[in-house]
Amino acid sequence: MIPTSVHAENIFEDMDAFAQYPDIAQIMAEKVTFEIGDYTFDIYYGYKGSLDSMGSDHVEPVLSSMIINEERKSIEIVMEDVPEKTDFWVRIPHEVLYAEGEKFRVLVDGVDIRYDLINYPNDYVIGFIISDTTKNIEIIGTRIIPEFGTFVILTLGLSILGLVYFVRSSFVNKFTGTNLLK
């Protein structure tokens, strides 16, 4: 018997919106949220076996802080505790950190290390190994937000120069008496 009509019921019809995560790892991952201007960016991270070890006595590493370093065009991560050598991954939106030719630099305690990279449509996943002595991690790109582009800096500079010229010429005319000769 072949069905002639199929009836599907929308179980989410009473909800205002429904969104699906890109993958199961992101659902279970920890995240740090950066608020920059009117935008928020979530950076997800996790460890080897973070899904496998749920509900067990397995002790996972503890991330102390994650910051954006505009000057170095990087994301700096400080680890509080890493109980054993493990894989560590970070999922970073393209808008937050970008590397020309996908050539990031990853420094673990100041040492340049190798990493794996997965490029999704909207973000990168960078994975690498950290040891039980790891304290500082830095992922360096070629562009980071918030970053003022050359055009913005040039416009700001020209605006300041124009303002200085206007104020100076008004000040000189007022006190040199050039208006008295008219």
N, C-alpha and C positions, 0 to 999 in steps of 0.2 A: 504494500500500500504506500503510495507516494502522497505526502500532504499537498493540498492545493493552495492553502493559505497559511501563512505563518504569522502569529501574533506575538509581538514582543512587548513587554511592559517596561517602561522607563522607571526604574526604582529610585531615580534621583529627581523625579519631577517636582517634589515639594521643596527642593533645595534651590537657593538662589544661584549657586555656581558649583561646578564640580571640576576639579583639576587633577591631573594624574602626574605623579612624579616620573622623571625619566627612567629611573631604575630602582630596584629594591634596596641597593646599597645606600642610596641617598635618603630613603625613608628612615633607615636605622642609624644613619650617621649623626655625629655631633656637628654643630655649626657655630660659626661666629658671624654676626651680622654687623656690617659697616653701614653707617648712615652718612651719606655725603650729599649735602644740599638737600634736594627734595627726593633723592633716590636712596633705596636700601639695596644692599648686595649681600647675599648669603654665600659664605665660603664653607663648604662641607669638608670634613676630614674624618679619617678612620684608620684602623690598624688591621693587620693580618688577623683573620679569624674573628673580627669584631662581630660578625653575624653568627659565626659558628659557636662562639663562646657565651652567647647570651644564656643566662640562667645557670651558668656554671661558676665555679670558684676561681676561674681564670682572672688574673689581675692584669688590667690593661694599662698602657701608659697614660699619664695625665698631662694634658696641655695646660700650661700656666697662662700664656697670653699670645695674642696674634695682633700685629699692628701693620699698618701700611707705612713704609718709609719712602716718602716722595723724593727725597734727595737721591737715594740710591736706586729708585725705581724698583722696589722690592717689597716682598711680604716677609716680615720677620716673625718667627715663631719661637717661643721659649717653652721648653719642656720642664715640667716640675719633677716628673718621675718616669723613668722608662725601666720597668723591671727586668726585661730581657730583650735580646736582639729581635727585631720585628720589622715587618713591612709597614710603611706609613704612606698614606696618600692624601692629597689635597685636591679638591675640585674648585677651580677658580674661574669665574666668568671672564670672558674675553674683554669686557669693558673695564674690569678691575686691573688685570695684569696681562700684558701682551708682549710677545717676543718676536722680533723680526725673524722670519724663517723658522719659527717654532724652536729657536735655540735659546732656551733658558739656561741660567746657571743656578745650580743648587749647591749651597754650602752647608755642610753639617759641621758645627764647631770650627768654622773657618776653613775647612778642607773641601775643595771642589770635588763633587762626587758624580757618578753616573746615575741616571734616572730613566724611568719609563714614562712615555707620554701618550695619552689618548686625547685626540682632538674631536670633541663633540661640536655640533653646530653652534652652541652658545657658550661653551666653556671648555677648559682643559682639565684633565686629570693627570696630575704628576705624582708618580709613585717612586719610592726609593726605600732603602734599608737604613734603619737607625739602630744604634747599639744601646746597651744599658748605661753608657756614659754620656749619651747625647743630652746637651743642654740647649744649644742654639741652632736654629735652622733658618736659612735665608734663601728665598726663591727670587731670583733677579731676572727681570725682563728688560725690554727696551722702552716700554711706555706703561705708565701707571696713572690711575686717577686719584685724586683730582690733579690734573696737570695742565698748566697754562701752555697753550700752543704758542708758537712764534708770532702768529698773527695777532693774538690777544696782547702779548707783551709789546709788540710794535705799535699797536693802536693806543695802548696806555701811555707809552713813551711819547708819541706824537701829541696826544692830548695834553700831557703835562707841559711839553715844550710850548705849545700854543697858548696855554694858560699863563705861563711865565712871560712870554712875549707880550701878551695883552696887558697884563698887570704892570709890567715894566714900562711899556710905552704910555700907558695912562698916567702912571706916577711921574714920568719924566715931563710930560706935557703940562701937568698940573703945577709943578714947582719950577720950571725953567722959564715960565712967562711967555711961552710961545702963543698962548691964547690971548695975551694982552696986546699983541701986535695986530690983531684982527680988528 
